[in-house]
Amino acid sequence: SSLGAVGLIKMDKKYDIVVFGATGFTGQYVVEEIARTIEEEKGLTWAIAGRNMQKLQAVLREASKQTGKDLDELPIIIADIKSQDSLLEMAKQSRLVLNCVGPYRFFGDQVLQACVEGKAHHIDISGEPGFLENTQLKYHSKAKENSIYIVGSCGFDSIPADMGTLFTKDKFDGDLNDIEGFVGFETGPAGGKVNFGTWQSAIYGFAHLKETVAIRKALFTTKLPKPQHKQTKRRPLHYQDAVQNWCLPFLGSDKSVVNRSQRYLYETDKNRPIQFNAYLRMPSLFVSIMTAFMGVVFGIMASFSFGRTLLEKFPGFFSFGTFSFEGPTRKQIEGCSFSYTFVGRGYPSKTSDPEEQHKDEPTKRIITRVDGPEPGYVATPICMVQAGYAILKETSKLPPQGGVYPPGAAFAKTSLIERLNKHNVKFTVTEG
């Protein structure tokens, strides 16, 4: 790849996929995942984009080493988050931009604007509910007008949560009332770490929770039908028999993402909305108490400016070593995995109308699981890349006309679950 090659790029849609932010920690792994799988998709073309030619070339060298694929001739596009013109040029050349540049609260809007104007589909891996819902509020009409799809949160943990909910509903014989999701992680002998970008997203997501309330009021103007049987309320720290672990509330974006998909599927397909809550499985009571304590400290510090500065300066100290500037090593990544267990309750019979309430208690149970490799840098690229292929290859099965959607709404009728099953993110029924 050379700067000369960049100058020759035509203004039409030369590439099916462009990975923007390829030099970032996650970007490197997304490039490797495409290199490994793109031949399965017959005829898709791709390029990588970022602001530094030398670093982009280094990404390709590393990806070639890791995958055994020759990426020497892969095109490189120079695009900088600080130059709107360069982002627009990138979008104009691509059918789909895989956007790996976060935190999206700071850098997402510039790329979205370019994609809407340049008529490129856009996928991100944001876990920031405020950003995701504001994107829907701001760009849904324009994306529809330009026949492009903008699908946020296409990594871990929202794809397993959202598609796992749809999978559980599909496998349940009757009407499903509610699902509790329990996510847990395993680390190998080398331990595990998470990159600083995820930590930073969490800090600012927490700091701006009030904004999200206002966005939701503007976005969701109609109410969903009230369920006759409310989901069981859990104590913040509780023991869950179904997964045999102590559990804490999972403060990621899963609940908001699943709720948006459930709303869409109710409004368009008249599907009964499922109540959903997510919890974090803890290895022991002691770790649960320490994590809860860390969460309280984090919440207090994220709510004022000086506290946020300290959290950003010393991620390792405030997260007991979980988050770091350098992220995990390849050895740590190889030893990690996740499992997401879905415990659904519902009714053996089905009603024809989602508004019609069941009189009896929801006594029927189903348990399903989504299992996969290390969540941040192996499962996330798998989810993101397969979601991208589904947009390009199964456009007719997406919601009509384009728009901004969560994964469950976008991919409900596609083969995304089958695609993930083939690529080591496995969906199974364990009970019911």
Secondary structure, 3 states (H helix, E strand, C coil): CCHHHHHCCCCCCCEEEEEECCCCHHHHHHHHHHHHHHHHHCCCCEEEEECCHHHHHHHHHHHHHHHCCCCCCCCEEECCCCCHHHHHHHHHHEEEEEECCCCHHHHHHHHHHHHHHHCCEEEECCCCHHHHHHHHHHHHHHHHHCCCEEECCCCCCHHHHHHHHHHHHHHCCCEEEEEEEEEEEECCCCCCCEEHHHHHHHHHHHHCHHHHHHHHHHHCCCCCCCCCCCCCCCCCCEEECCCCEEEEECCCCHHHHHHHHHHHHHHHHCCCCCEEEEEEEECCHHHHHHHHHHHHHHHHHHCCHHHHHHHHHCHHHHCCCCEECCCCCHHHHHHCEEEEEEEEEEECCCCCCCCCCCCCCCCEEEEEEEEEECHHHHHHHHHHHHHHHHHHHCHHHCCCCCEEECHHHHHCCCCHHHHHHHCCCEEEEEEC
